[in-house]
Amino acid sequence: MKQIGRNVGGLAQLVTRVGNEITQVVQDIHGTVANPFGLRGNDYTPAPMVYNLIRYGFRQAGNVAGMADLLADPNRELRDSLDLQSIVNGIFGQLLAEQNSPYSLPMALLPTGPVQGDTLVVFIHGLCMNDACWNNPAADAFSHWARGEMKADVRYLRYNTGLHISDNGRKLAGLLAHTALPRRVILIGHSMGGLVARSALHQGRQRGDAWTDKVTHLACLGSPHQGAMLERAGNQANRLLGATPYSRPLMRLANLRSDGIRDLRFGYVLEDQWRDRPLDESRPSSKVPLDSQVEQLFIAGSVSEPGHPQPRGDWLVTVDSGLATRLYPQADGLTRELFYQMGHMTMIEESRTYARIQRWLESS
């Protein structure tokens, strides 16, 4: 009950914030229409009091919506609310963090408790998802194999996917640095999760963390190493909104999307890649080298038929980006695998994916 109450409060905060942003956009557009040339002494902008009343209404609407949700079923299973929370974190994660909102998901390695066994396998979910995405028969079968054949302890990372990938990478590096680890660590990340794993490994290596020497394998499943086309298209559309003073205020709403989503534009994994650069940057910055001491597997999916000469991506990530063929044309210790007739979200539910990871682990 206490946890649900905190979530309701956090969600109400977000409703208020987004409502304020929408109101500001409307106010800016109204002001531009009334005074298109921005002439001094010709202020036709509507009275701020009107818009302040609207903002107040959004704040109360957020509170009412939150309380209604709580009163409807105060004892409901938290799984559905966790999925909603994960989606909201993915889209508005940095806003929740800025507000110190209780709705912001803290990073956690689940289940909690001391790590057992000879090997630690860490699964890392993607954008707008949570650790429950690995609850499927194919992933369960792989985990059963890992526990039996490798004497592995299998854990699942949960985190706020709306934060910068570099921030989550730093948090994961810190989490692993303060965890008593076995002799071997294997990281498996889906989509954004693969980039978070790469970020953590790179930052941990830069800091000289001892845990990085225990990482032997890193698998990235459908990770946009060269960026995601959907975010690039969205960013270009947002840039076009700035072409006229009438549409420019709408950029404010589009810019509410999370830092994590923006990082997917070019697959940024380090702060140096995005710091001091415009939010609507249209060209990527420098690339991050692969870790030469870790065996890596990049798996890409394609919705095309087998043998297609120019296979399409998995709906969200292109084959070229998933395999990082342009970013790392030649790389020692990197294995690439393309699966046909495989979508981005179904990738983590297909036995083909885990059979390939298993063969890779057995052969290296």
Secondary structure, DSSP 8 states (H G I E B T S, - for coil): -HHHHHHHHHHHHHHHHHHHHHHHHHHHHHHHHHSTT--TT------HHHHHHHHHHHHHHHHHHHHHHHHH-TT--HHHHHHHHHHHHHHHHHHHHHTT-TTS---EEES-S---SSEEEEEE--TT--GGGG-SHHHHHHHHHHHHHS-EEEEEEE--TTS-HHHHHHHHHHHHHTS---SEEEEEEETHHHHHHHHHHHHHHHHT-GGGGGEEEEEEES--TT--HHHHHHHHHHHHHTTSTTTGGGHHHHTTS-HHHHHTTTT--SHHHHTTS-TT--S--------TTSEEEEEEEESS-TT-SS---SSSS-HHHHHTTTT-SS-TTEEEEEEES--TTGGGG-HHHHHHHHHHHHH-
